Amino acid sequence: VLAYVAAGPAAVPAAFMFFSGHDSTIGPLANALFQTNQLPWPPYASHIEIELWQAAANHSYYVKTSYNGRDFL
C-alpha cells in the first residue's frame, strides 16, 4: 500500500485486481485481518474485499475491508 501511495495510481497495473482463494485460505485470512478467532468456517461463496480509498477532504488514504458484505475498518 505504501508503495502505491508513494508512486501514485500509474504504478498499479489495473484499477481492479481479483485474486481467488479456497475456504482453507479465506477463513484464516479473515481471522487474521479482523484480529479474531471467532469467525466460523467460511460458507460457500464467501469473499473478502480489500479496498484502498482516499478521503476527499484531506487526501489521506485508508484501507476498507469486508467479509461477506460486513464492513471492518
C-alpha positions in Angstrom: 0.0 0.0 0.0 2.8 2.4 0.9 4.5 1.9 -2.5 1.2 2.6 -4.3 0.7 5.8 -2.3 4.2 7.0 -3.0 4.2 6.1 -6.7 0.6 7.1 -7.4 -2.1 5.4 -9.5 0.1 5.0 -12.5 2.1 2.3 -10.6 -0.8 -0.1 -10.4 -1.4 -2.3 -13.5 -5.2 -2.2 -13.2 -7.9 -0.3 -11.3 -9.4 -3.6 -10.2 -7.5 -6.7 -9.2 -9.1 -10.1 -8.4 -7.5 -13.0 -6.5 -9.2 -16.3 -5.9 -8.8 -18.5 -2.8 -10.3 -21.6 -1.3 -12.2 -21.8 2.0 -8.9 -23.1 3.6 -7.3 -19.7 2.8 -10.3 -17.4 3.2 -11.0 -18.5 6.8 -7.5 -18.0 8.3 -7.1 -14.7 6.3 -10.4 -13.4 7.6 -9.4 -14.3 11.2 -6.0 -12.6 10.8 -7.3 -9.5 9.1 -10.1 -8.9 11.6 -8.0 -9.9 14.7 -10.4 -12.6 15.9 -10.5 -16.4 16.2 -14.3 -16.4 16.4 -15.3 -16.4 12.7 -16.8 -19.8 11.8 -15.6 -21.8 8.8 -16.4 -19.8 5.7 -19.7 -20.8 4.0 -20.0 -21.4 0.3 -19.2 -18.3 -1.9 -17.5 -16.4 1.0 -15.4 -13.5 0.0 -13.1 -10.8 1.4 -12.8 -7.4 -0.2 -9.8 -5.2 0.5 -10.1 -1.7 -0.9 -7.8 1.3 -0.9 -9.7 4.6 -0.5 -8.6 8.3 -0.5 -10.5 10.8 1.6 -11.7 13.8 -0.5 -11.3 16.3 2.4 -7.7 15.8 3.3 -6.4 13.3 0.6 -5.3 10.8 3.3 -5.5 7.1 2.4 -7.3 4.3 4.3 -8.0 0.6 3.7 -11.5 -0.7 3.9 -12.1 -4.5 4.4 -15.2 -6.5 4.4 -16.1 -10.2 4.9 -19.2 -11.5 3.1 -20.5 -7.9 2.8 -19.9 -7.0 6.5 -17.6 -4.0 6.8 -14.5 -3.9 9.0 -12.4 -0.7 9.2 
